[in-house]
Amino acid sequence: MGRDRGGEKMAKAGEERAQRRGLLRALGLGTAAAAAAPALAQRADSVPSRDARKENEAQRNAARYRAESPHVQAFYRTNRYE
């Protein structure tokens, strides 16, 4: 009655290895997809092409910082160091 169960143990070990490989493969594919996603997304600070075409050369070269604007004055008033 003392049957050799070495074959069963080896088969079970092979199944466990296959499951681990599948898990590692899935993790690798997920990591690759996550790394590629930002390259496809548009940057937050970029100007959409439909808006960039509407600007003429004078508008593109115009200064957009206005020191006399209320929000800039509030910023400097709030952040004064004494």
Protein Blocks (a to p, Z undefined) as FASTA:
>chain_A
ZZcfklmmmmmmmmmmmmmmmmmmmmmmmmmmmmmmmmmpccfkbccfklmmmpcfklmm
pcfbdfkbmklmmmmmmmpcZZ
